[in-house]
Amino acid sequence: MTYNLTVRREGAVFIIGGTGGAGSAIVRAFAKTGANIAFTYNSNETKANALVNELESEGVTASASKLDITDLQAVEQCISSVVKRFGHIHTVIYASGPMWDNTLQLADVKPSFMEFLVKTELFGFFNVISATKEQMRANKGVITVCTSFGNARRFDRDGQSAVPKAGLESMALYLAAEEAVYGVRANVVRLGWFNFGMGAIDKTEASLDDPGRAMTGGEAGAEALEWMTSRIRLGNRPGRGEELASMVLYLSSEQASYVTGQITCVDGGISL
C-alpha cells in the first residue's frame, strides 16, 4: 500500500510498542513516507532488531529501544536519546498494551492483575506524555492513542481491556483540549478485531503466570475468534494491520491539521 500523505521528515516519529501487531504495521506505514522512526519494545530484542534492519534496508533511519513505560526515569532517558539522535520528536503514537485473559468477567479478575493493566496502560502512557510534553509543545506535535472498540460497544469479558483504555481516551481528549494552545493535536483510534494480538488466536497453550499473557488458546480461543468475526459487518473478517495504520498515518499527517480531540473506530463496523 502506498500513502499520498504529507508527514514530517525532520525529527522523528516516536512509537510505543513498535514490534506488536498494531505497532509494527504503523512503523512500516510511516517508513513508506520516509519519516525517521524511533520505536520501543518490551522484550523481543530479536524482532526489534530485525525490524530496524528491514527499515534501514529500505533507506529509512530507525532506532529501537527496550523500554518499560512504567519506569519514568527510563522513559525520560529514552526520550533524551531519541532527541539526541534525531533532533526532536514531532509525533507520538501509543500502540502498546498487555494481553489479558478473555475468559474472565471483570469482577473475577485478580486485583493484582487489574493493577498491572492500569499501571501499564494508564500510568505508562502518562509517563510518555510527561517526558515528551516539551517536544510536543515546541514542535506542534501530534499524539495518537490506539485503544479498543470495547468502549463503543460492551462485550462480556472485554472489561480488562476496555477499562484502562477508557482512561487513555479521557487523557487524550484532555490533551487535545489543553495543549491546543501550543498547536498540539491529540486523537484516539479504537481498534476492532484484527488479525494480530487477541485476534491471532491459535490452539497453543498460554497462562497468566506471567503478567501480560492471555489464556486465548484451545477451543475457547477458536470459539471466541469465530464469534467475534461473525459480528464484523464488513466482510466478517478481522482487520489487517495496514487498515489500522492508514488511519493513524492520516491523523499524523498535514492533511489532518484541523483534526483533534476525535475518537475514530477502525473496526469493520463491529461497534455498530
C-alpha positions as CSV (number, residue, x, y, z in Angstrom):
1,M,0.0,0.0,0.0
2,T,1.3,3.5,-0.9
3,Y,0.4,6.7,1.0
4,N,0.0,10.1,-0.6
5,L,0.1,12.0,2.7
6,T,2.4,14.7,4.0
7,V,4.3,13.5,7.0
8,R,7.2,15.5,8.5
9,R,10.7,14.3,7.6
10,E,12.7,16.3,10.1
11,G,12.9,14.9,13.6
12,A,11.3,11.6,14.5
13,V,8.1,9.7,15.0
14,F,8.1,8.0,18.4
15,I,6.1,4.8,18.5
16,I,5.4,3.0,21.8
17,G,5.1,-0.8,21.1
18,G,6.7,-0.9,17.7
19,T,7.1,-4.7,17.5
20,G,3.5,-5.7,18.2
21,G,0.9,-6.4,15.5
22,A,-0.5,-2.9,15.6
23,G,2.8,-1.1,16.2
24,S,4.8,-2.9,13.5
25,A,2.1,-2.1,10.9
26,I,2.2,1.6,12.0
27,V,6.0,1.6,11.9
28,R,6.0,0.2,8.3
29,A,3.4,2.7,7.2
30,F,5.5,5.6,8.5
31,A,8.6,4.1,6.8
32,K,6.9,4.3,3.4
33,T,6.6,8.1,3.9
34,G,10.3,8.4,4.5
35,A,9.9,9.6,8.1
36,N,12.6,8.9,10.7
37,I,11.3,6.3,13.2
38,A,12.1,5.6,16.8
39,F,10.1,2.8,18.4
40,T,10.1,0.9,21.6
41,Y,9.6,-2.7,22.5
42,N,9.0,-4.6,25.7
43,S,11.1,-7.8,25.5
44,N,11.7,-9.2,21.9
45,E,15.0,-7.8,21.0
46,T,15.5,-10.1,18.1
47,K,12.2,-9.0,16.5
48,A,13.0,-5.3,17.2
49,N,16.5,-5.6,15.6
50,A,15.0,-7.4,12.6
51,L,12.5,-4.6,12.1
52,V,15.2,-1.9,12.3
53,N,17.3,-3.9,9.7
54,E,14.2,-4.1,7.5
55,L,13.6,-0.4,7.6
56,E,17.3,0.6,7.1
57,S,17.5,-1.7,4.1
58,E,14.7,0.5,2.6
59,G,16.7,3.7,3.3
60,V,14.8,4.6,6.5
61,T,16.6,5.9,9.5
62,A,15.3,3.9,12.5
63,S,16.1,3.0,16.1
64,A,14.6,0.5,18.6
65,S,14.8,0.9,22.4
66,K,13.8,-1.7,25.0
67,L,11.5,0.2,27.4
68,D,9.4,-0.3,30.5
69,I,7.0,2.6,30.2
70,T,6.0,2.3,33.9
71,D,9.6,3.4,34.8
72,L,9.5,7.2,34.4
73,Q,13.3,7.6,34.6
74,A,13.7,5.0,31.9
75,V,11.2,6.8,29.7
76,E,12.9,10.1,30.2
77,Q,16.3,8.6,29.3
78,C,14.8,7.0,26.2
79,I,13.3,10.3,25.0
80,S,16.6,12.1,25.6
81,S,18.4,9.5,23.5
82,V,15.9,9.8,20.7
83,V,16.1,13.6,20.7
84,K,19.9,13.5,20.8
85,R,19.9,11.3,17.7
86,F,17.1,12.8,15.6
87,G,17.0,16.4,16.8
88,H,13.4,16.4,18.0
89,I,10.2,14.4,18.2
90,H,7.1,15.6,16.4
91,T,4.8,12.6,16.7
92,V,3.9,10.2,19.5
93,I,2.0,7.0,18.8
94,Y,0.8,4.8,21.6
95,A,0.3,1.3,20.1
96,S,1.1,-0.9,23.1
97,G,-0.8,-2.9,25.7
98,P,-0.6,-6.2,27.5
99,M,-2.5,-9.3,26.7
100,W,-5.3,-10.3,29.1
101,D,-7.5,-13.3,30.0
102,N,-10.6,-13.2,27.9
103,T,-12.2,-16.0,29.8
104,L,-13.0,-13.8,32.9
105,Q,-15.7,-11.4,33.7
106,L,-14.4,-8.1,35.0
107,A,-15.4,-8.8,38.6
108,D,-13.5,-12.1,38.6
109,V,-10.1,-10.6,37.5
110,K,-7.5,-10.7,40.3
111,P,-7.0,-7.2,41.7
112,S,-3.2,-7.6,41.3
113,F,-3.6,-8.2,37.5
114,M,-6.0,-5.3,37.1
115,E,-3.5,-3.1,38.9
116,F,-0.9,-4.3,36.4
117,L,-3.1,-3.5,33.5
118,V,-3.9,0.0,34.7
119,K,-0.4,0.8,35.7
120,T,1.0,-0.4,32.4
121,E,-1.6,1.3,30.2
122,L,-2.6,4.4,32.0
123,F,0.4,5.3,34.1
124,G,2.7,4.1,31.4
125,F,1.2,6.4,28.8
126,F,1.2,9.3,31.2
127,N,4.9,8.8,31.8
128,V,5.4,9.1,28.0
129,I,3.3,12.3,27.9
130,S,5.2,13.8,30.8
131,A,8.5,13.0,29.2
132,T,7.6,14.3,25.7
133,K,5.5,17.3,26.6
134,E,8.2,19.8,25.8
135,Q,8.9,18.2,22.5
136,M,5.2,18.2,21.6
137,R,4.8,21.9,22.6
138,A,7.9,23.1,20.8
139,N,7.1,21.2,17.6
140,K,3.3,21.5,17.4
141,G,3.3,17.7,17.9
142,V,0.7,15.1,17.1
143,I,-0.4,12.4,19.6
144,T,-2.4,9.3,18.5
145,V,-3.6,6.8,21.1
146,C,-4.7,3.3,20.0
147,T,-7.4,1.9,22.2
148,S,-10.3,-0.5,21.9
149,F,-13.8,-0.7,20.3
150,G,-14.8,-2.1,23.7
151,N,-15.7,1.4,24.9
152,A,-18.1,1.9,22.0
153,R,-19.9,-1.5,22.4
154,R,-19.8,-3.7,25.5
155,F,-18.9,-7.4,25.1
156,D,-18.7,-9.8,28.0
157,R,-15.2,-10.5,29.3
158,D,-13.7,-7.5,27.5
159,G,-13.6,-5.2,30.5
160,Q,-9.9,-5.9,31.3
161,S,-9.0,-4.2,28.0
162,A,-11.7,-1.6,27.9
163,V,-11.5,-0.1,31.4
164,P,-7.8,1.0,31.3
165,K,-8.2,2.2,27.7
166,A,-11.2,4.4,28.7
167,G,-8.7,6.3,30.9
168,L,-6.3,6.6,27.9
169,E,-9.2,8.1,25.8
170,S,-10.0,10.6,28.5
171,M,-6.4,11.6,28.8
172,A,-6.1,12.0,25.0
173,L,-9.1,14.3,24.9
174,Y,-7.8,16.4,27.7
175,L,-4.5,16.7,26.0
176,A,-6.3,17.8,22.8
177,A,-8.2,20.5,24.7
178,E,-5.4,21.8,26.9
179,E,-2.4,21.5,24.5
180,A,-4.1,23.1,21.5
181,V,-2.8,26.4,22.6
182,Y,0.7,25.1,21.6
183,G,-0.6,23.7,18.3
184,V,-0.6,20.1,19.6
185,R,-3.2,17.7,18.3
186,A,-4.3,14.5,20.0
187,N,-6.7,11.8,18.7
188,V,-7.8,8.3,19.5
189,V,-8.1,5.3,17.2
190,R,-10.3,2.5,18.5
191,L,-9.2,-0.8,17.2
192,G,-11.6,-3.5,16.3
193,W,-10.8,-7.2,15.9
194,F,-7.6,-7.5,13.9
195,N,-5.5,-10.4,12.6
196,F,-2.9,-9.9,15.3
197,G,-2.9,-9.8,19.1
198,M,-6.1,-11.2,20.6
199,G,-7.3,-11.8,17.0
200,A,-4.4,-14.1,16.2
201,I,-5.8,-17.0,18.3
202,D,-4.4,-20.5,17.8
203,K,-4.5,-23.7,19.8
204,T,-1.3,-23.1,21.7
205,E,-1.5,-23.0,25.5
206,A,-1.0,-19.8,27.4
207,S,-1.3,-18.8,31.0
208,L,-1.4,-15.7,33.3
209,D,1.5,-16.9,35.4
210,D,3.5,-14.1,33.8
211,P,1.7,-10.7,33.6
212,G,0.7,-9.8,30.1
213,R,0.0,-13.3,28.8
214,A,-3.5,-14.3,27.9
215,M,-5.4,-17.6,28.0
216,T,-6.6,-17.5,24.4
217,G,-5.6,-20.9,23.2
218,G,-7.5,-24.1,22.6
219,E,-11.2,-24.4,21.9
220,A,-12.2,-21.3,23.9
221,G,-9.9,-19.2,21.7
222,A,-11.1,-20.7,18.5
223,E,-14.8,-20.1,19.5
224,A,-14.0,-16.5,20.5
225,L,-12.4,-15.9,17.1
226,E,-15.4,-17.3,15.3
227,W,-17.9,-15.4,17.5
228,M,-16.1,-12.1,17.0
229,T,-15.6,-12.3,13.3
230,S,-19.3,-13.2,12.8
231,R,-20.2,-9.8,14.2
232,I,-18.0,-7.7,11.9
233,R,-20.3,-6.1,9.4
234,L,-17.6,-5.5,6.7
235,G,-16.8,-9.0,5.4
236,N,-17.0,-11.0,8.6
237,R,-13.2,-10.9,8.9
238,P,-10.5,-9.5,11.2
239,G,-8.9,-6.2,10.1
240,R,-5.5,-6.0,8.6
241,G,-2.6,-4.1,10.0
242,E,-2.4,-1.7,7.1
243,E,-6.1,-0.8,7.5
244,L,-5.3,0.5,11.0
245,A,-2.0,2.1,10.0
246,S,-3.7,4.1,7.3
247,M,-5.9,5.9,9.8
248,V,-3.0,6.5,12.3
249,L,-0.9,7.9,9.4
250,Y,-3.7,10.2,8.3
251,L,-4.2,11.6,11.7
252,S,-0.4,12.3,12.0
253,S,-0.3,14.0,8.6
254,E,-0.6,17.6,7.4
255,Q,-3.9,16.6,5.8
256,A,-5.4,16.2,9.3
257,S,-4.1,19.5,10.6
258,Y,-7.6,20.6,11.6
259,V,-8.5,17.3,13.3
260,T,-8.1,17.0,17.1
261,G,-9.9,15.5,20.1
262,Q,-11.6,12.9,17.9
263,I,-12.3,9.2,18.6
264,T,-12.4,7.1,15.4
265,C,-13.3,3.5,15.2
266,V,-11.4,1.3,12.8
267,D,-13.4,-1.9,13.4
268,G,-15.2,-3.0,10.3
269,G,-18.5,-2.0,11.9
270,I,-18.4,-4.3,14.9
271,S,-19.2,-1.4,17.2
272,L,-22.4,-0.6,15.4
